[in-house]
Amino acid sequence: MNRERLYWILQILGWGGFAFVIIFLASLSSGVSAVQVWAFVVLAMFNLVSTHFLRYIVKTYNWFKLSIPLLLFQSLLAILALSFVNVIAQILINIVFNTLNPTEDFRILVILANLFQAFLFYVMWFLLYFLFHFLDNYNTSLKYEAKINEIRLNHLKSQLNPHFIFNALNSVRALVDEDPVKAKSAITRISNMLRFSLMMDKKQTIEFAEELNTVKDYLELESIRFEERLQIRYLIEDEAYSYKIPPMMLQTIVENAIKHGISNLVKGGLIEIKCREGLNEDLYIQVKNSGHLDQTPSLKSKGDEGHGLSNTVQRLKLIYGDQASFRIFNSGNQFVITEIKIPKQRVNFE
């Protein structure tokens, strides 16, 4: 339902309910004639038109952009003016329907009571209208922010695909002439990984098991290239399989460990993937690799060309906000640990 249609439905229901209540109360006190019923209906219609006119003024002169003091001042003046007009309208309606009682209706106290009653109704309407407007704008802002985040995530994921394909093909290139059998096996694994990368393209998160299977394919592929220089160890708790994680996130971390750790060591080294559930139902993923971090890096190094770890940090921030964390640090002089904390439930958008 669009906003304009909703506005008119609420206007008609609101002022229709106003007329019904007044007619019902009048019938309880002294009875009500058909002429009086029509007078009350016309008054409700006048209230509908007058509040719509007030809405027109608010929108035409863009009161929503006024400062709070000026908005309050102008609103108070407008409501007071409409209240006086409403009292005059009540008198004219009574004259037209021959229900005017001059002795009673022109008493100062009666006029002030009608003025105060009209003022209260207009204030209530004004508050409800502004509340609806601000809530609607807030909801629109949230949807806009979610859409922007979705666009950013899709852009980040599109960056990963060519980066990942290049690394995979680079790994198998040397095997084509040296060992065709191993090359064939490697190409099969690349095919599996490419299929996965295409399937995950529209997903913000995937099952942990899916991501881990792809990482295993990748490490098996690298094992062909590094042979005995690469040792692989998995320490995965069963609870980890109940989580969802951003696609290619673990893959990116492992690629980084191979590229900047293992490949720089003559004797190769160890890749250890450890996943456990924390006390607060957060998933902790650790990738431990042989090597040494010389300094605290800006996560966007020249070698990453804007991808890799910086990409991972941005995606975590967009998806989980402050509920996720990322850090990379030395463990002694021989190992580097990359650790990510992921909440069990996503909080920003799906």
For each residue, the residues with C-beta under 8 A, 3 or more apart:
1: 5 6
2: 5 6
3: 6 7 136
4: 7 8
5: 1 2 8 9
6: 1 2 3 9 10
7: 3 4 10 11 55
8: 4 5 11 12
9: 5 6 12 13
10: 6 7 13 14 132
11: 7 8 14 15 48 51 52
12: 8 9 15 16 48
13: 9 10 16 17
14: 10 11 17 18 125
15: 11 12 18 19 44 45 47 48 51
16: 12 13 19 20 44
17: 13 14 20 21
18: 14 15 21 22 44 47 121
19: 15 16 22 23 40 41 43 44
20: 16 17 23 24
21: 17 18 24 25
22: 18 19 25 26 40 43 44
23: 19 20 26 27 32 36 37 40
24: 20 21 27 28
25: 21 22 28 29
26: 22 23 29 30 31 32 36 40
27: 23 24 31 32
28: 24 25
29: 25 26
30: 26
31: 26 27
32: 23 26 27 36 37
33: 36 37
34: 37 38
35: 38 39 97 98 99
36: 23 26 32 33 39 40 97 99
37: 23 32 33 34 40 41
38: 34 35 41 42 97
39: 35 36 42 43 93 94 97 99
40: 19 22 23 26 36 37 43 44
41: 19 37 38 44 45
42: 38 39 45 46 93 96 97
43: 19 22 39 40 46 47 89 90 93
44: 15 16 18 19 22 40 41 47 48
45: 15 41 42 48 49
46: 42 43 49 50 86 89 93
47: 15 18 43 44 50 51 86 121
48: 11 12 15 44 45 51 52
49: 45 46 52 53
50: 46 47 53 54 82 85 86 89
51: 11 15 47 48 54 55 82 122 125 129
52: 11 48 49 55 56
53: 49 50 56 57
54: 50 51 57 58 78 82 122 125 126
55: 7 51 52 58 59 129
56: 52 53 59 60
57: 53 54 60 61 63 78
58: 54 55 61 63 64 129
59: 55 56 62 63
60: 56 57
61: 57 58
62: 59 65 66
63: 57 58 59 66 71 74 75
64: 58 133
65: 62
66: 62 63 70 71 74
67: 70 71
68: 71 72
69: 72 73
70: 66 67 73 74
71: 63 66 67 68 74 75
72: 68 69 75 76
73: 69 70 76 77
74: 63 66 70 71 77 78
75: 63 71 72 78 79 126
76: 72 73 79 80
77: 73 74 80 81
78: 54 57 74 75 81 82
79: 75 76 82 83 119 122 123 126
80: 76 77 83 84 119
81: 77 78 84 85
82: 50 51 54 78 79 85 86 118 122
83: 79 80 86 87 115 118 119 122
84: 80 81 87 88 115
85: 50 81 82 88 89
86: 46 47 50 82 83 89 90 114 115 118 122
87: 83 84 90 91 111 114 115 118
88: 84 85 91 92
89: 43 46 50 85 86 92 93
90: 43 86 87 93 94 114
91: 87 88 94 95 100 105
92: 88 89 95 96
93: 39 42 43 46 89 90 96 97 99
94: 39 90 91 97 98 99 100 101 105
95: 91 92 98 100
96: 42 92 93
97: 35 36 38 39 42 93 94
98: 35 94 95
99: 35 36 39 93 94
100: 91 94 95 105
101: 94 104 105
102: 105 106
103: 106 107
104: 101 107 110
105: 91 94 100 101 102 110 111
106: 102 103 110 111
107: 103 104 110 111
108: 111 112
109: 112 113
110: 104 105 106 107 113 114
111: 87 105 106 107 108 114 115
112: 108 109 115 116
113: 109 110 116 117
114: 86 87 90 110 111 117 118
115: 83 84 86 87 111 112 118 119
116: 112 113 119 120
117: 113 114 120 121
118: 82 83 86 87 114 115 121 122
119: 79 80 83 115 116 122 123
120: 116 117 123 124
121: 18 47 117 118 124 125
122: 51 54 79 82 83 86 118 119 125 126
123: 79 119 120 126 127
124: 120 121 127 128
125: 14 51 54 121 122 128 129
126: 54 75 79 122 123 129 130
127: 123 124 130 131
128: 124 125 131 132
129: 51 55 58 125 126 132 133
130: 126 127 133 134
131: 127 128 134 135
132: 10 128 129 135 136
133: 64 129 130 136 137
134: 130 131 137 138
135: 131 132 138 139
136: 3 132 133 139 140
137: 133 134 140 141
138: 134 135 141 142
139: 135 136 142 143
140: 136 137 143 144
141: 137 138 144 145
142: 138 139 145 146
143: 139 140 146 147
144: 140 141 147 148
145: 141 142 148 149
146: 142 143 149 150 348 349
147: 143 144 150 151
148: 144 145 151 152
149: 145 146 152 153 318 319 348 349
150: 146 147 153 154 204 349
151: 147 148 154 155
152: 148 149 155 156 314 318
153: 149 150 156 157 204 315 318 319
154: 150 151 157 158
155: 151 152 158 159
156: 152 153 159 160 311 314 315 318
157: 153 154 160 161 200 201 247 248 315
158: 154 155 161
159: 155 156 162 163 306 307 311
160: 156 157 163 164 197 248 252 307 311
161: 157 158 164 165 197 201
162: 159 165 166
163: 159 160 166 167 305 307 308
164: 160 161 167 168 193 197 248 251 252 255
165: 161 162 168 169 194 197
166: 162 163 169 170
167: 163 164 170 171 255 259
168: 164 165 171 172 190 193 194 218 221
169: 165 166 172 173 190
170: 166 167 173
171: 167 168 186 221 222 224 225
172: 168 169 175 176 183 186 187 190 221 224 225
173: 169 170 176
174: 177 178 225
175: 172 178 179 180 182 183 186 224 225
176: 172 173 180 183
177: 174 180
178: 174 175 182 183
179: 175 182 183 224
180: 175 176 177 183 184
181: 184 185
182: 175 178 179 185 186 224
183: 172 175 176 178 179 180 186 187
184: 180 181 187 188
185: 181 182 188 189 224
186: 171 172 175 182 183 189 190 221 224
187: 172 183 184 190 191
188: 184 185 191 192
189: 185 186 192 193 217 218 220 221
190: 168 169 172 186 187 193 194 221
191: 187 188 194 195
192: 188 189 195 196 214 217
193: 164 168 189 190 196 197 214 217 218 221
194: 165 168 190 191 197 198
195: 191 192 198 199
196: 192 193 199 200 210 213 214
197: 160 161 164 165 193 194 200 201 247 248
198: 194 195 201
199: 195 196 203
200: 157 196 197 203 206 210 247 248
201: 157 161 197 198
202:
203: 199 200 206 247
204: 150 153 246 319 346 349 350
205: 244 245 246 247 319 346
206: 200 203 210 211 244 245 246 247
207: 210 211 241 244
208: 211 212 240 241 242 243 244 245 275 283
209: 212 213 241
210: 196 200 206 207 213 214 247
211: 206 207 208 214 215 245 247 248 249 250 251
212: 208 209 215 216 236 250 273
213: 196 209 210 216 217
214: 192 193 196 210 211 217 218 248 251
215: 211 212 218 219 250 251 254 273
216: 212 213 219 220
217: 189 192 193 213 214 220 221
218: 168 189 193 214 215 221 222 251 254 255
219: 215 216 222 223 230 232 254 271
220: 189 216 217 223 224
221: 168 171 172 186 189 190 193 217 218 224 225
222: 171 218 219 225 226 230 258
223: 219 220 226 227 230 232
224: 171 172 175 179 182 185 186 220 221 227
225: 171 172 174 175 221 222
226: 222 223 229 230 262 268
227: 223 224 230
228: 268
229: 226 262 265 267 268 269
230: 219 222 223 226 227 258 262 268 269 271
231: 268 269 270 271
232: 219 223 270 271 272
233: 270 271 272 273
234: 272 273
235: 272 273 274 275
236: 212 240 241 273 274 275
237: 240 275 276 277
238: 241
239: 242 243 276 277
240: 208 236 237 243 275 276 277 283
241: 207 208 209 236 238
242: 208 239 344
243: 208 239 240 277 283 342 344
244: 205 206 207 208 346
245: 205 206 208 211 249 250 283 285 342
246: 204 205 206 249 315 316 319
247: 157 197 200 203 205 206 210 211
248: 157 160 164 197 200 211 214 251 252
249: 211 245 246 252 253 312 315 316 340
250: 211 212 215 245 253 254 273 285 287
251: 164 211 214 215 218 248 254 255
252: 160 164 248 249 255 256 307 308 309 311 312
253: 249 250 256 257 285 287 309 312 338 340
254: 215 218 219 250 251 257 258 271 273 287
255: 164 167 218 251 252 258 259 308
256: 252 253 259 260 261 304 308 309 338
257: 253 254 260 261 262 271 287 289 291 336 338
258: 222 230 254 255 261 262 263 271 289
259: 167 255 256 263 303
260: 256 257 263 264 291 303
261: 256 257 258 264 265 269 289 290 291 336
262: 226 229 230 257 258 265 268 269 271 289 290 291
263: 258 259 260
264: 260 261 291
265: 229 261 262 268 269 290 291
266:
267: 229
268: 226 228 229 230 231 262 265 290
269: 229 230 231 261 262 265 289 290 291
270: 231 232 233 288 289 290 335
271: 219 230 231 232 233 254 257 258 262 287 288 289 290
272: 232 233 234 235 286 287 288 289
273: 212 215 233 234 235 236 250 254 285 286 287 288
274: 235 236 285 286 287 288
275: 208 235 236 237 240 283 284 285 286
276: 237 239 240 283 284
277: 237 239 240 243 281 282 283 284
278: 281 282 283 284 341
279:
280:
281: 277 278 343 344
282: 277 278 341 342 343 344
283: 208 240 243 245 275 276 277 278 341 342 343 344
284: 275 276 277 278 339 340 341
285: 245 250 253 273 274 275 339 340 341 342
286: 272 273 274 275 337 338 339
287: 250 253 254 257 271 272 273 274 337 338 339
288: 270 271 272 273 274 331 335 336 337 338
289: 257 258 261 262 269 270 271 272 335 336 338
290: 261 262 265 268 269 270 271 334 335 336
291: 257 260 261 262 264 265 269 334 335 336
292: 330 333 334 336
293: 296 297 328 329 330 336
294:
295:
296: 293
297: 293 301 309 328
298: 301 310
299: 304 308 309 310 313 328
300: 304 306 309 310
301: 297 298 304 308
302: 305
303: 259 260 308
304: 256 299 300 301 307 308 309 310 311
305: 163 302
306: 159 300 310 311
307: 159 160 163 252 304 310 311
308: 163 252 255 256 299 301 303 304 311 312
309: 252 253 256 297 299 300 304 312 313 326 328 338
310: 298 299 300 304 306 307 313 314
311: 156 159 160 252 304 306 307 308 314 315
312: 249 252 253 308 309 315 316 326 340
313: 299 309 310 316 317 326
314: 152 156 310 311 317 318
315: 153 156 157 246 249 311 312 318 319
316: 246 249 312 313 319 320 324 325 326 340 342
317: 313 314 320 321 324
318: 149 152 153 156 314 315 348
319: 149 153 204 205 246 315 316 324 346 348
320: 316 317 323 324 342 343 346 347 348
321: 317 324 347 348
322:
323: 320 343 347
324: 316 317 319 320 321 340 341 342 343
325: 316 339 340 341
326: 309 312 313 316 338 339 340 341
327: 338 339
328: 293 297 299 309 336 337 338 339
329: 293 336 337 339
330: 292 293 333 335 336 337
331: 288 334 335 336 337
332: 335
333: 292 330
334: 290 291 292 331
335: 270 288 289 290 291 330 331 332
336: 257 261 288 289 290 291 292 293 328 329 330 331
337: 286 287 288 328 329 330 331
338: 253 256 257 286 287 288 289 309 326 327 328
339: 284 285 286 287 325 326 327 328 329
340: 249 253 284 285 312 316 324 325 326
341: 278 282 283 284 285 324 325 326
342: 243 245 282 283 285 316 320 324
343: 281 282 283 320 323 324 346 347
344: 242 243 281 282 283
345:
346: 204 205 244 319 320 343 349 350
347: 320 321 323 343
348: 146 149 318 319 320 321
349: 146 149 150 204 346
350: 204 346
